[in-house]
Amino acid sequence: MPSRTAAQCCSELIFVRPRFDAYREASQQIRAIFKSYTELMEPVSLDEAYLDVTENKHDIPSTTAIAQKIKQAIHKETQLTASAGVSINKFLAKMASDLDKPDGLSVILPEAAADFVQKLAIEKFHGIGKMTARKMHELGMHTGADPRLRSEAFLVEQFGKVGHHCFSIARARDDRPIIANRVRKSMGAERSFAEDLTDQKQMMEALNEIARILHQRLEESESKGHTLTLKVKFDDYQQSTRARTLEYCIDSYRLIKNMGHELLVSNIEENQPVRLLGLTVSNLGGQESGPMQLSLDLRLPELSVQRRW
């Protein structure tokens, strides 16, 4: 729920200003703990990452033991709890990590993986969005067992690239490798407004500031891209995006600002209330990688594991 709507619903609501500096500091501490066990770490947010500890710096054979030691180290150094999921691939590890939040440790064993996925509700699948889940329901698919009955060609025909992903994860397969030092493919900035903007001049001024922040982030990370995308959210929560790709790099504040203005003019009607504006530069580069099969020892009966599949 947007803060503006929440304030209207509850006049006594108290807003707590986020402490992003503290979040980043804690994130750096946690990542340092991760790296004390393995360099194969793929961050996916400030507080989440995938680790491949098949060969770890402490020569600990059990991945579950490592997960427990990492949880203990995080709590000791930051006083924060952490949930961990242990399994044979990224999809299953992610699903396991969501089972016992907060402060959980769950393991999905190889021999239990297929049964776990078959019983899982489609909308719980990581990587399956609300719209895709809704369409799957319309096609009679409600749990992980249902896509297993469909061909890969059928799923791709219905869902595009997501169909390939769904075909694999319904069979508990996920060949995506851990990508350490992953090259970021996009960078953006956006702003929500306490009061909806209806005047185009105000929108342009707001977009100028967003462009300035985005340009600063690009400079700090020494990144350049070829595509600029404008995101607009209206007062009825409908969202629209417009993008433009150039043959040369988008690397100056003036270019970001001017392109943003052009995209905005073509994206809104006169006096249409706007609640959020955002700009993203993409096509920053990538990193090629191939499939990798993990061979892990997940068993550790002497440790206290909240949930094991």
LUMSENU-504903 format. One record per residue (C-alpha): residue number from 0; residue in one letter; x, y, z. Coordinates in steps of 0.05 Angstrom, whole numbers, padded with zeros to 5 digits. Each point is the difference from the previous one (the first is absolute). Layout:
N
ATOM; NUM; A; X; Y; Z $
...
***
This chain:
309
ATOM; 0; M; 00000; 00000; 00000 $
ATOM; 1; P; 00029; 00069; -00018 $
ATOM; 2; S; 00017; 00044; 00060 $
ATOM; 3; R; -00048; 00053; -00023 $
ATOM; 4; T; -00058; -00049; 00001 $
ATOM; 5; A; 00022; -00028; 00067 $
ATOM; 6; A; 00001; 00070; 00030 $
ATOM; 7; Q; -00071; 00011; -00024 $
ATOM; 8; C; -00023; -00065; 00031 $
ATOM; 9; C; 00034; 00012; 00067 $
ATOM; 10; S; 00008; 00072; 00022 $
ATOM; 11; E; 00043; -00021; 00060 $
ATOM; 12; L; 00050; -00038; -00043 $
ATOM; 13; I; 00073; 00014; 00017 $
ATOM; 14; F; 00050; -00006; -00057 $
ATOM; 15; V; 00070; -00023; 00018 $
ATOM; 16; R; 00053; 00028; -00046 $
ATOM; 17; P; 00042; -00056; -00031 $
ATOM; 18; R; 00073; -00004; 00020 $
ATOM; 19; F; 00032; -00021; -00065 $
ATOM; 20; D; 00071; 00014; 00024 $
ATOM; 21; A; -00011; -00050; 00057 $
ATOM; 22; Y; -00030; -00050; -00048 $
ATOM; 23; R; 00060; 00005; -00046 $
ATOM; 24; E; 00049; -00007; 00058 $
ATOM; 25; A; -00035; -00062; 00025 $
ATOM; 26; S; -00002; -00028; -00071 $
ATOM; 27; Q; 00076; 00009; -00007 $
ATOM; 28; Q; 00011; -00035; 00067 $
ATOM; 29; I; -00044; -00059; -00022 $
ATOM; 30; R; 00034; -00006; -00067 $
ATOM; 31; A; 00067; -00001; 00034 $
ATOM; 32; I; -00024; -00060; 00041 $
ATOM; 33; F; -00023; -00034; -00064 $
ATOM; 34; K; 00068; 00012; -00032 $
ATOM; 35; S; 00035; -00030; 00060 $
ATOM; 36; Y; -00029; -00066; -00023 $
ATOM; 37; T; 00000; 00006; -00076 $
ATOM; 38; E; 00015; 00049; -00056 $
ATOM; 39; L; -00058; -00030; -00041 $
ATOM; 40; M; -00052; 00048; 00026 $
ATOM; 41; E; -00054; 00032; -00043 $
ATOM; 42; P; -00036; 00058; 00035 $
ATOM; 43; V; -00072; 00010; -00022 $
ATOM; 44; S; -00018; 00057; 00049 $
ATOM; 45; L; 00028; 00036; 00061 $
ATOM; 46; D; -00019; -00058; 00045 $
ATOM; 47; E; 00000; -00061; -00045 $
ATOM; 48; A; 00050; -00041; -00039 $
ATOM; 49; Y; 00012; -00068; -00031 $
ATOM; 50; L; 00063; -00038; 00023 $
ATOM; 51; D; 00034; -00060; -00030 $
ATOM; 52; V; 00038; -00033; 00057 $
ATOM; 53; T; 00016; -00066; -00035 $
ATOM; 54; E; 00073; 00019; 00010 $
ATOM; 55; N; 00004; 00047; 00059 $
ATOM; 56; K; 00058; 00035; 00035 $
ATOM; 57; H; -00009; -00041; 00064 $
ATOM; 58; D; -00005; -00068; -00033 $
ATOM; 59; I; -00066; -00014; 00035 $
ATOM; 60; P; -00034; -00058; -00036 $
ATOM; 61; S; -00071; 00016; 00021 $
ATOM; 62; T; -00036; 00059; -00032 $
ATOM; 63; T; -00051; -00001; 00056 $
ATOM; 64; A; 00055; 00009; 00052 $
ATOM; 65; I; 00027; 00059; -00040 $
ATOM; 66; A; -00070; 00032; -00003 $
ATOM; 67; Q; -00007; -00006; 00075 $
ATOM; 68; K; 00069; 00029; 00013 $
ATOM; 69; I; -00015; 00059; -00047 $
ATOM; 70; K; -00066; 00014; 00036 $
ATOM; 71; Q; 00036; 00000; 00067 $
ATOM; 72; A; 00054; 00046; -00026 $
ATOM; 73; I; -00051; 00049; -00028 $
ATOM; 74; H; -00037; 00003; 00066 $
ATOM; 75; K; 00065; 00009; 00040 $
ATOM; 76; E; 00027; 00056; -00043 $
ATOM; 77; T; -00064; 00038; -00019 $
ATOM; 78; Q; -00052; -00023; 00051 $
ATOM; 79; L; -00044; -00017; -00059 $
ATOM; 80; T; -00035; -00066; -00014 $
ATOM; 81; A; 00006; -00034; -00067 $
ATOM; 82; S; -00037; -00056; -00036 $
ATOM; 83; A; 00037; -00051; -00042 $
ATOM; 84; G; -00021; -00051; -00052 $
ATOM; 85; V; 00045; -00058; -00020 $
ATOM; 86; S; -00009; -00043; -00061 $
ATOM; 87; I; 00029; -00025; -00066 $
ATOM; 88; N; -00016; 00062; -00043 $
ATOM; 89; K; -00019; 00073; 00004 $
ATOM; 90; F; -00075; -00009; -00008 $
ATOM; 91; L; -00006; -00052; 00055 $
ATOM; 92; A; 00047; 00038; 00047 $
ATOM; 93; K; -00043; 00063; -00009 $
ATOM; 94; M; -00064; -00039; 00013 $
ATOM; 95; A; 00031; -00032; 00062 $
ATOM; 96; S; 00022; 00068; 00027 $
ATOM; 97; D; -00073; 00024; -00002 $
ATOM; 98; L; -00027; -00059; 00041 $
ATOM; 99; D; 00017; 00023; 00070 $
ATOM; 100; K; 00008; 00075; 00001 $
ATOM; 101; P; 00025; 00033; 00042 $
ATOM; 102; D; 00062; -00033; 00027 $
ATOM; 103; G; -00013; -00067; -00034 $
ATOM; 104; L; 00046; -00054; -00029 $
ATOM; 105; S; -00033; -00048; -00049 $
ATOM; 106; V; 00029; -00055; -00043 $
ATOM; 107; I; -00030; -00032; -00062 $
ATOM; 108; L; 00037; -00066; -00012 $
ATOM; 109; P; 00011; -00025; -00071 $
ATOM; 110; E; -00045; -00060; 00007 $
ATOM; 111; A; -00056; 00044; 00028 $
ATOM; 112; A; 00006; 00056; -00052 $
ATOM; 113; A; -00050; -00026; -00051 $
ATOM; 114; D; -00053; -00015; 00052 $
ATOM; 115; F; 00009; 00069; 00032 $
ATOM; 116; V; -00009; 00036; -00067 $
ATOM; 117; Q; -00060; -00042; -00021 $
ATOM; 118; K; -00038; 00020; 00064 $
ATOM; 119; L; 00019; 00074; -00004 $
ATOM; 120; A; -00053; 00050; -00022 $
ATOM; 121; I; 00016; 00032; -00066 $
ATOM; 122; E; -00004; 00071; 00029 $
ATOM; 123; K; 00054; -00020; 00050 $
ATOM; 124; F; 00050; -00015; -00055 $
ATOM; 125; H; 00058; 00050; -00001 $
ATOM; 126; G; 00001; 00032; -00068 $
ATOM; 127; I; -00074; -00009; -00014 $
ATOM; 128; G; -00037; 00066; 00004 $
ATOM; 129; K; -00072; 00014; 00016 $
ATOM; 130; M; -00023; 00006; -00072 $
ATOM; 131; T; 00035; -00064; -00020 $
ATOM; 132; A; -00029; -00037; 00060 $
ATOM; 133; R; -00069; 00025; -00017 $
ATOM; 134; K; 00005; -00025; -00072 $
ATOM; 135; M; 00026; -00067; 00025 $
ATOM; 136; H; -00061; -00006; 00044 $
ATOM; 137; E; -00044; 00015; -00060 $
ATOM; 138; L; 00035; -00058; -00036 $
ATOM; 139; G; -00012; -00047; 00058 $
ATOM; 140; M; 00070; 00004; 00030 $
ATOM; 141; H; -00001; 00011; 00076 $
ATOM; 142; T; 00059; -00038; 00029 $
ATOM; 143; G; 00069; -00020; -00025 $
ATOM; 144; A; -00028; -00067; -00020 $
ATOM; 145; D; -00042; 00031; -00055 $
ATOM; 146; P; 00054; 00031; -00045 $
ATOM; 147; R; 00035; -00068; 00000 $
ATOM; 148; L; -00058; -00026; -00040 $
ATOM; 149; R; 00010; 00052; -00055 $
ATOM; 150; S; 00054; 00001; -00053 $
ATOM; 151; E; 00054; 00053; -00001 $
ATOM; 152; A; -00026; 00023; -00068 $
ATOM; 153; F; -00070; 00012; 00029 $
ATOM; 154; L; 00027; 00040; 00059 $
ATOM; 155; V; 00044; 00043; -00045 $
ATOM; 156; E; -00059; 00012; -00047 $
ATOM; 157; Q; -00042; 00023; 00059 $
ATOM; 158; F; 00052; 00038; 00041 $
ATOM; 159; G; 00059; 00016; -00044 $
ATOM; 160; K; 00069; -00004; 00033 $
ATOM; 161; V; -00033; -00013; 00067 $
ATOM; 162; G; -00025; -00066; -00029 $
ATOM; 163; H; 00071; -00027; -00004 $
ATOM; 164; H; 00012; 00019; 00073 $
ATOM; 165; C; -00066; -00030; 00022 $
ATOM; 166; F; 00014; -00065; -00037 $
ATOM; 167; S; 00067; -00008; 00036 $
ATOM; 168; I; -00020; 00021; 00071 $
ATOM; 169; A; -00062; -00045; -00002 $
ATOM; 170; R; 00050; -00056; -00006 $
ATOM; 171; A; 00043; 00029; 00057 $
ATOM; 172; R; 00054; 00019; -00051 $
ATOM; 173; D; 00038; 00066; -00002 $
ATOM; 174; D; 00066; 00003; -00037 $
ATOM; 175; R; 00014; 00074; 00014 $
ATOM; 176; P; 00071; 00007; 00028 $
ATOM; 177; I; 00021; 00045; 00057 $
ATOM; 178; I; 00026; 00064; -00034 $
ATOM; 179; A; 00051; 00033; 00045 $
ATOM; 180; N; 00014; 00073; -00016 $
ATOM; 181; R; -00059; 00001; -00046 $
ATOM; 182; V; -00001; 00057; -00050 $
ATOM; 183; R; -00059; 00045; 00014 $
ATOM; 184; K; -00046; 00007; -00061 $
ATOM; 185; S; -00040; 00060; 00022 $
ATOM; 186; M; 00001; 00059; 00047 $
ATOM; 187; G; -00057; 00046; 00018 $
ATOM; 188; A; -00030; 00053; 00046 $
ATOM; 189; E; -00072; 00017; 00016 $
ATOM; 190; R; -00042; 00043; 00045 $
ATOM; 191; S; -00070; -00005; 00029 $
ATOM; 192; F; -00037; 00064; 00014 $
ATOM; 193; A; -00039; 00017; 00063 $
ATOM; 194; E; -00049; 00038; -00044 $
ATOM; 195; D; -00016; -00021; -00071 $
ATOM; 196; L; 00030; 00044; -00054 $
ATOM; 197; T; -00046; 00027; -00053 $
ATOM; 198; D; 00042; 00057; -00027 $
ATOM; 199; Q; 00049; -00021; -00054 $
ATOM; 200; K; 00051; 00052; 00022 $
ATOM; 201; Q; 00001; -00031; 00069 $
ATOM; 202; M; 00010; -00068; -00031 $
ATOM; 203; M; 00058; 00025; -00042 $
ATOM; 204; E; 00033; 00030; 00061 $
ATOM; 205; A; -00008; -00065; 00038 $
ATOM; 206; L; 00027; -00039; -00059 $
ATOM; 207; N; 00061; 00046; -00001 $
ATOM; 208; E; 00017; -00019; 00071 $
ATOM; 209; I; -00011; -00074; -00014 $
ATOM; 210; A; 00046; 00007; -00061 $
ATOM; 211; R; 00053; 00034; 00043 $
ATOM; 212; I; -00002; -00057; 00051 $
ATOM; 213; L; 00003; -00053; -00054 $
ATOM; 214; H; 00058; 00034; -00035 $
ATOM; 215; Q; 00038; 00004; 00066 $
ATOM; 216; R; -00011; -00075; 00013 $
ATOM; 217; L; 00024; -00017; -00070 $
ATOM; 218; E; 00063; 00043; 00010 $
ATOM; 219; E; 00015; -00031; 00068 $
ATOM; 220; S; -00005; -00070; -00029 $
ATOM; 221; E; 00036; 00020; -00064 $
ATOM; 222; S; -00059; -00028; -00040 $
ATOM; 223; K; -00030; 00019; -00067 $
ATOM; 224; G; -00060; -00027; -00037 $
ATOM; 225; H; -00038; 00004; -00065 $
ATOM; 226; T; -00074; -00002; 00022 $
ATOM; 227; L; -00038; 00050; 00043 $
ATOM; 228; T; -00068; -00021; 00028 $
ATOM; 229; L; -00050; 00047; 00031 $
ATOM; 230; K; -00048; -00028; 00053 $
ATOM; 231; V; -00064; 00037; 00017 $
ATOM; 232; K; -00050; -00020; 00053 $
ATOM; 233; F; -00067; 00036; -00001 $
ATOM; 234; D; -00048; 00017; 00056 $
ATOM; 235; D; -00042; -00062; -00015 $
ATOM; 236; Y; 00063; -00044; 00010 $
ATOM; 237; Q; 00003; -00016; -00074 $
ATOM; 238; Q; 00072; -00002; -00025 $
ATOM; 239; S; 00030; 00017; -00067 $
ATOM; 240; T; 00070; -00005; -00029 $
ATOM; 241; R; 00033; 00029; -00062 $
ATOM; 242; A; 00070; -00015; -00024 $
ATOM; 243; R; 00049; 00025; -00052 $
ATOM; 244; T; 00065; -00033; -00021 $
ATOM; 245; L; 00059; 00037; -00031 $
ATOM; 246; E; 00059; -00027; -00039 $
ATOM; 247; Y; 00048; 00041; 00042 $
ATOM; 248; C; 00006; 00001; 00076 $
ATOM; 249; I; -00045; 00039; 00046 $
ATOM; 250; D; 00053; 00032; 00044 $
ATOM; 251; S; -00019; 00072; 00016 $
ATOM; 252; Y; -00051; 00033; 00045 $
ATOM; 253; R; -00024; 00044; -00057 $
ATOM; 254; L; -00014; -00060; -00045 $
ATOM; 255; I; -00037; -00038; 00055 $
ATOM; 256; K; -00041; 00062; 00017 $
ATOM; 257; N; -00019; 00016; -00072 $
ATOM; 258; M; -00018; -00072; -00018 $
ATOM; 259; G; -00041; -00004; 00064 $
ATOM; 260; H; -00038; 00063; -00020 $
ATOM; 261; E; -00015; -00028; -00069 $
ATOM; 262; L; -00025; -00066; 00028 $
ATOM; 263; L; -00043; 00035; 00051 $
ATOM; 264; V; -00035; 00045; -00051 $
ATOM; 265; S; -00018; -00061; -00041 $
ATOM; 266; N; -00023; -00040; 00060 $
ATOM; 267; I; -00051; 00044; 00036 $
ATOM; 268; E; -00063; 00038; -00016 $
ATOM; 269; E; -00009; 00072; 00022 $
ATOM; 270; N; -00018; 00008; 00074 $
ATOM; 271; Q; 00005; -00076; 00012 $
ATOM; 272; P; 00020; -00008; 00074 $
ATOM; 273; V; 00068; -00033; 00009 $
ATOM; 274; R; 00020; -00034; 00066 $
ATOM; 275; L; 00070; -00026; -00018 $
ATOM; 276; L; 00054; 00013; -00052 $
ATOM; 277; G; 00062; -00042; -00013 $
ATOM; 278; L; 00057; -00005; -00049 $
ATOM; 279; T; 00043; -00062; -00015 $
ATOM; 280; V; 00060; -00008; -00044 $
ATOM; 281; S; 00010; -00071; -00024 $
ATOM; 282; N; 00043; -00042; -00048 $
ATOM; 283; L; 00059; 00015; 00046 $
ATOM; 284; G; 00034; -00066; -00019 $
ATOM; 285; G; -00004; -00072; 00022 $
ATOM; 286; Q; 00039; -00062; 00017 $
ATOM; 287; E; -00003; -00066; -00037 $
ATOM; 288; S; -00006; -00063; 00040 $
ATOM; 289; G; -00018; -00072; -00010 $
ATOM; 290; P; -00039; -00051; 00040 $
ATOM; 291; M; 00031; -00031; 00061 $
ATOM; 292; Q; -00022; -00061; 00040 $
ATOM; 293; L; 00012; 00005; 00075 $
ATOM; 294; S; 00020; -00062; 00039 $
ATOM; 295; L; -00013; 00014; 00074 $
ATOM; 296; D; -00004; -00036; 00066 $
ATOM; 297; L; -00064; 00027; 00032 $
ATOM; 298; R; -00008; -00049; 00057 $
ATOM; 299; L; 00016; 00018; 00072 $
ATOM; 300; P; -00046; -00037; 00049 $
ATOM; 301; E; 00036; 00024; 00062 $
ATOM; 302; L; -00017; 00073; -00014 $
ATOM; 303; S; -00067; 00032; 00017 $
ATOM; 304; V; -00034; 00015; -00066 $
ATOM; 305; Q; -00069; 00030; 00004 $
ATOM; 306; R; -00025; -00033; -00063 $
ATOM; 307; R; 00028; -00054; -00046 $
ATOM; 308; W; -00031; -00028; -00063 $
***
